[in-house]
């Protein structure tokens, strides 16, 4: 299972607790896009899945950090996300 977390303005957020409908829509679209691109991607050597941290100063300035069980798997995930 893909682990996707969000950090906006230096604070970890729970997408389900966002009160603003537009912010919820942005986070949902980002989450759906990530899941579509890497939903079945697993490390063939370790059977691990990806951990994605989406972070930025605001929802209009987001970047992703990818982590996983090994460097080759992390590179594979980054390639699929680009």
N, C-alpha and C positions, 0 to 999 in steps of 0.2 A: 504494500500500500504506500502511496506517495504521501509524504508528510510535508504540508505546505503551511508555513507560518508567515505572519506579517508584522513588520516593525515600521511604524510611521512616526516621523519626528522623534526618533529615539525611544519610542514606547511600543511595546508589544501590544497588538490589538487582536481582539477576537472578532472576526468578520460577522458573526451572528449577532453581536451586540451593537453594531453600528446603527445609529438612529436615523441618519440621513439616507434617504432612498437612493440618491445618486451615488453616494459612496458605496452602499451595498451593491449596487449594480456594477460599479467599476471593479470592486473586489471579486464579485461573482464571475465577471467576464475574464479577469486575469486567471482566476482559479480554473475555470473551464478550459481556457486556452492551454494552460500548463498540462492539465489532465489529458486533453486530447492528443497532445504531442508526445507524452511519455507514459501513457497509462499502462502499457504492457512492457515497459522497459525494466529489466531486472539484470543484475550482475550475474553473468553465467558462471563465474568462478565462485562467488560467495552467496548467491541467491539473495543479495541485498536489494533494497529499493532506495530511491532517491529521497533526499531531504532538501527542500527548497525554501529559502528564506527570501521573501519579497520585502524590500525595504527602500525607504526614501524619505526625503524631507516632507513630502506631501504625496497625495495620490496621483498627482500629475508628473511626478519625478520618481519613478520606480526603477529599481534594478533587482537582479536576482543573484543570490549566492547559492551555489549547488554544493552539496556534500553527499558523501556516500562511503561505501566500504573500501574503495581503492581508487587510485588515480585514474586508471584506465576506464573505470565505470563513470567517474565524474566527467571525464572528457567526452565520453559517449553521450551522456545526458545533455551536456552543454551543446554538443553538436545538434542533437535532436531539437533542442529548444531554439536554436538560432534559425 
